[in-house]
Amino acid sequence: DSDLSMRTLSTPSPALIFPPNSPGFQNGRGSSTSSSSVTGETVAMVHSPPPTRLTHPLIRLASKHQKEQANIDRLPDHAMIQILSFLPTNQLCRCARVCRRWYNLAWDPRLWRTIRLTGETINVDRALKVLTRRLCQDTPNVCLMLETVIVSGCRRLTDRGLYTIAQCCPELRRLEVSGCYNISNEAVFDVVSLCPNLEHLDVSGCSKVTCISLTREASIKLSPLHGKQISIRYLDMTDCFVLEDEGLHTIAAHCTQLTHLYLRRCVRITDEGLRYLMIYCTSIKELSVSDCRFVSDFGMREIAKLESRLRYLSIAHCGRITDVGIRYIAKYCSKLRYLNARGCEGITDHGVEYLAKNCTKLKSLDIGKCPLVSDTGLEFLALNCFNLKRLSLKSCESITGQGLQIVAANCFDLQMLNVQDCEISVDALRFVKRHCKRCIIEHTNPAFF
């Protein structure tokens, strides 16, 4: 660790995050500043550090006795810091109120590489403002230590809170704001423009976010190579319902280093958007277009251009995908390890056969609710994909116990098998359990335990 991370902070104004209806902190010596208490919300408080010594002899005697009883106080500083590192931000702030030693330990820079706030009632904008101000005390207006901000599920987060992060945290590498539906494109643009090291961005459930791009000022400054300046590698836009092909085109053009992209339930995306994606983002390893009902076999042809780089693909409930699309993936993406094709009712035994013969390293496969897949397809899987560990056949009407026995006799490493809503006999389930001893079987047969 650097010198900055090794020394403790001593400025007497830490930010505390209080839950609803919590009494304000009273200090007879006076506090620096405090925000008013608001009913039904979490607010940020600023207080002075605990006193170093107690003057009354009786209090001092009682304190000494308690100190002897508290085993945690015998731990060295490095052990205490390790324990405190598991606490969320609001609890860490509470620890700063215990005593002088805990105050210094709680504000050790090594504990403030991450801010994690959760809860629907917390006033996130105010909390982020107070916390970043506290962390910027040694480097005015710039917080060099903070690398991760997680405020998932904080519905009161607005653009103002993201502006605070963008302006104060240039070293930010990870930002998760899933479920914060009040943030807009402009605030996200500010973050990716002012935080050049940002690699992990989760805006799932942020329904107002339709694109990821640089601000106009940043684009002009970085022109003509500004399209390669966003270093995001992991992007989750699940449930961003208004994302369209044009927005995906902009994302692809600016985020060319993407390796993980999740577009679950982005229902307006079509094959054209995937074509744009494959033009710019050729390093994608994991891709999900689950529930994108307009994606078809033509989109699979575009995705197949990733070739051996693609390891994870989810196309669940994409009803327009058939054996033709599966053949594209199987032919070119031979190193595929995970495929979720649940609900793709156009997939048959022929598609499973082609997949099994070409993607022999497959470890996880979900073909649940594919009524045209039968024991014949399972036999091809069993004879080619010996590394299979997870297999879901939920609601596959054509599957019988004979197909499962073939799989169990060849795939000894099977760890999870889902045969819920399938007509499977107890004897077949027992056969699977005997041959795959570590396998967890999810079933709906009340006679099998």
Residue, then its C-alpha position, 0 to 999 in steps of 0.5 A: d500500500s502507498d503512504l496515503s493508504m497506510r496512514t489514518l485520517s485524523t480530521p474530526s468530521p467523519a460522515l455518519i449514515f443514520p437509519p430512520n428514527s435514529p436519535g441524533f448524535q449529541n456531544g457536549r463539546g459541540s459538533s462541527t455540522s449536522s443535517s436536520s432529521v427528516t422523518g422516514e429517511t436516512v440522513a447524513m450527520v457530521h460529528s467530532p471524534p470521541p473524546t480521548r479520555l474520561t475525566h470523572p474517576l467513577i466513569r474512568l474506573a468503569s471504563k477500565h473494567q469494561k476494557e478488560q472485559a472486551n476481548i475485541d480491544r485486544l486485537p491488533d490494528h490490522a486484525m480490526i481493519q480486516i474485520l471492519s472491511f466486511l461492514p457496509t458503509n453505514q455500519l462502518c460509520r457507526c463504528a467511528r462513534v465507539c472510541r478514539r481508536w475505533y474512530n481512527l481505524a474506521w477511517d483508515p483509507r484502506l477501508w474506503r476504497t468502496i462505498r456500499l449503500t442500500g435501502e429505499t429510504i436512504n438519502v443517497d445524494r446527501a450521503l454521497k456528498v458528505l462522504t466524498r467531502r470527508l474522503c477528499q480532505d487530504t486532496p481537496n475536491v478529489c478522492l483518489m482512494l475510492e474505486t468502487v461505489i455500489v448503491s443498488g436498490c437506492r431509489r432516491l439516488t438522482d443525477r445529483g448523486l452521480y454528479t458528485i461521484a463523477q466530479c470527486c472520484p476520478e479513480l473510480r473503477r466500478l459503479e453499480v446503480s441497479g434499480c435506481y430508476n431516477i438517473s438519466n443519460e446525462a448523469v451516466f455520460d458525466v461518470v464515464s467521461l470524468c472517470p476514465n478508469l471505469e471498467h464495471l458499470d451496472v445500470s440494470g433496471c434504470s429505465k431512463v438510461t437509453c445509451i452509454s456515451l461521452t459528453r459532448e465536451a469530452s467528445i470534442k476534447l478527445s476527437p477524433l479517437h474519442g470512441k476508444q476512450i471509454s474503458i468499460r469492459y463489463l456492462d449490465m443493462t438488464d431491464c433498460f426497456v427503452l434501449e433501441d438499436e441506435g442506442l446499442h450502436t452508440i454503445a458499441a462505437h464508444c465501448t469497444q473493449l466490452t467483454h461482458l454485456y447483458l441485455r436481458r429484457c431489452v425488448r426493443i433490440t433486434d438483429e440490426g442492433l446485434r450487427y452493430l455490436m459485432i462490428y465494434c465489440t469483437s472481444i465479447k466473452e459473455l453475452s445475454v439477449s434473454d427475452c429479446r423477442f425480436v432477436s432471430d436466427f439472423g442475430m445468431r449469425e452475427i453473434a457467431k462472428l465472435e467465434s472462439r472468444l464467446r464462452y457464455l450465451s443466453i438466448a432464453h425465451c427468444g422465440r424466433i431462434t431455431d436450429v438454424g441459429i444454433r447451428y451458426i453458434a455451434k459451427y463457429c463458437s467451438k469454445l462455448r461453455y454456457l448456453n441458456a436456450r430455455g423457451c426457444e421452442g424452435i430448437t429440436d434434437h437436430g440442433v442439440e446434436y450439432l451443438a453437442k458435436n461441435c461444442t464438446k467443452l460445454k459445461s452448462l446447458d439449459i434447454g428447458k421448455c423446448p418440447l421438441v427435444s427428446d431422448t435422442g438429443l440427450e444421447f448426443l449430449a451424453l456421448n460428446c459433452f463429458n464435461l457437462k456439469r449443469l443441465s436443465l430440462k425443465s418442462c421438456e415433455s419429450i424427455t423420459g428416464q431412458g435419456l437421463q440414464i444415458v446422460a448419467a452413465n457418461c457425464f460423471d461430473l454432473q452437479m445439477l439436474n433440473v427435471q421439474d415438470c418432466e415425466i421421470s420415474v423414481d428408478a431413473l432418478r435413483f440411477v442418476k443419483r448412483h452414477c452422479k453422486r454430487c448431483i443435485i436433482e430438482h424434480t417434482n416427483p414426490a416419491f423421490f427424496 
